[in-house]
Amino acid sequence: MKEITGSSNIEAIGHKDGMLSVRFKGGAEYTYENFPQALHEKWMKAHENGESVGSFFHHHIKPHYEGKKREASE
């Protein structure tokens, strides 16, 4: 997972084999299956260009993809 700097809500983001993982500050981690590589790349590019990762998440991901909370034992 890639550590995210400058976000007040998201700590790290990872994408592998169509699975998006998002770890929030406070430790909660969610996975999103069948997540397109192109959208992950768009998100990371937006972050590099100064866009809020939280804002991108709430506008482009949360309304369209169902997240599953990972349990600590996973």
VEXKEDO-894158 format. One line per field, with one value per atom (N, C-alpha, C): atom name; x, y, z. Coordinates in steps of 0.001 Angstrom, whole numbers, plus 500000, padded with zeros to 6 digits. Layout:
N
atom CA ...
x X ...
y Y ...
z Z ...
END
This chain:
74
atom N CA C N CA C N CA C N CA C N CA C N CA C N CA C N CA C N CA C N CA C N CA C N CA C N CA C N CA C N CA C N CA C N CA C N CA C N CA C N CA C N CA C N CA C N CA C N CA C N CA C N CA C N CA C N CA C N CA C N CA C N CA C N CA C N CA C N CA C N CA C N CA C N CA C N CA C N CA C N CA C N CA C N CA C N CA C N CA C N CA C N CA C N CA C N CA C N CA C N CA C N CA C N CA C N CA C N CA C N CA C N CA C N CA C N CA C N CA C N CA C N CA C N CA C N CA C N CA C N CA C N CA C N CA C N CA C N CA C N CA C N CA C N CA C N CA C N CA C
x 500843 500000 500881 500391 501108 500611 501540 501187 500793 499747 499236 499581 500225 500552 499566 499305 498465 496972 496555 495129 494734 493603 493130 492333 492006 491136 491729 492478 492990 494482 494862 496257 497046 496420 497124 496136 496650 495841 496669 496035 496710 495783 496367 495578 496378 495765 496427 495378 495575 494686 493210 492883 491494 490893 491736 491256 491853 490990 491421 491360 492397 492412 492609 491810 491917 491986 493056 493185 492976 492017 491676 492458 492611 493238 492348 492935 492178 492249 492724 492991 491987 490789 489808 490307 490164 490582 489432 489208 488138 488731 488103 488497 487328 487678 486702 487089 486243 486533 486196 486835 486607 486810 487864 488148 489102 488731 489535 490896 491907 493258 493278 492536 492518 491993 490983 490444 491437 492122 493162 494255 494688 495723 495240 493975 493398 493410 493095 493072 494469 495461 496835 497366 496997 497414 496768 495500 494809 495508 495894 496609 497947 498683 499960 499777 498614 498324 497659 497611 497126 495670 494947 493537 493450 492480 492252 491893 492635 492299 490941 490594 489296 488157 488327 487301 487103 488207 488124 487392 487748 487115 485607 485199 483776 482962 483611 482884 482915 484031 484212 484211 484370 484496 483364 483214 482216 480803 480330 478961 478804 479933 479855 480383 481122 481720 481397 481059 480722 481985 482252 483419 483088 484081 483938 485016 484596 485550 486360 487673 488566 488676 488603 488790 490277 490676 492077 492790 492091 492711 492979 492425 492603 493981
y 498812 500000 501242 502250 503516 504438 504891 505847 507167 507782 509040 510167 511185 512345 513470 514268 515443 515185 513968 513678 513634 514217 514193 512931 512145 510997 509674 509696 508466 508339 507180 506928 506230 505252 504499 503916 503710 503169 502118 501019 499992 499424 498936 498318 497167 495985 494800 493817 493333 492308 492681 493934 494375 494641 494637 494876 496179 497104 498358 498201 498648 498673 500110 500540 501896 501785 502306 502330 503773 503924 505241 505518 506780 507138 506587 506018 505335 503829 503379 501969 501168 501673 500905 500740 499524 499262 498621 499115 498617 498141 497106 496613 496777 496988 497189 496263 495268 494289 494841 494253 494629 496119 496649 498075 498301 499133 499308 499964 499409 499966 501415 501698 503053 504075 503714 504640 504824 503756 503879 504838 504695 505572 507020 507211 508566 509184 508381 508846 509258 508427 508733 509965 510119 511283 512547 512454 513596 513985 512998 513263 513958 513469 514092 515541 515826 517179 518056 517566 518382 518218 517345 517131 516313 516593 515864 514411 513471 512057 511733 512390 512174 512654 513807 514350 513447 512992 512079 510809 510260 509041 509234 510327 510547 510860 511365 511687 510569 509844 508899 507429 507148 505751 505319 505989 505577 505417 506324 506160 505029 504535 503593 502191 502039 500747 500400 499144 498692 498231 498857 498493 497443 496620 495600 495854 495996 496260 495008 495182 494062 493927 492709 492435 492357 492631 492670 491343 490243 488931 488586 489381 489081 489459
z 500000 500000 500000 499317 499236 500342 501167 502213 501554 502067 501525 502488 501966 502792 502498 503482 503300 503363 503690 503791 505261 505569 506957 507261 506233 506430 505938 504842 504236 504502 505023 505392 504288 503610 502578 501574 500345 499258 498533 498200 497419 496367 495271 494213 493635 493626 493083 492598 491386 490821 490916 490611 490610 491974 493011 494379 494896 495256 495861 497371 498057 499523 499962 500910 501451 502974 503549 505012 505463 506366 506879 508159 508469 509736 510835 511823 512864 512688 511499 511290 510494 510272 509496 508065 507531 506159 505396 504186 503331 502015 501442 500132 499171 497913 496850 495705 495426 494386 493004 491995 490589 490361 490966 490845 489678 488714 487506 487764 487138 487227 486748 485685 485127 486142 486918 487917 489056 489443 490471 489992 488754 488199 488143 487771 487738 489134 490147 491531 491976 491672 492084 491351 490072 489293 489873 490251 490855 492158 492945 494203 493923 492930 492557 492120 491544 491067 492128 493362 494472 494848 494156 494512 495802 496601 497847 497552 498167 497968 498573 499673 500301 499430 498835 497950 496739 496147 494997 495409 496563 497065 497218 497836 498112 496861 495802 494572 493534 493429 492325 492734 494021 494434 495354 496460 497460 496886 496023 495509 494481 493935 492821 493118 494212 494544 495991 496211 497558 498278 499403 500185 501229 501515 502546 503600 504841 505917 506183 506188 506501 508007 508453 509860 510151 511365 511753 511492 511531 511342 509881 508942 507506 507028
END
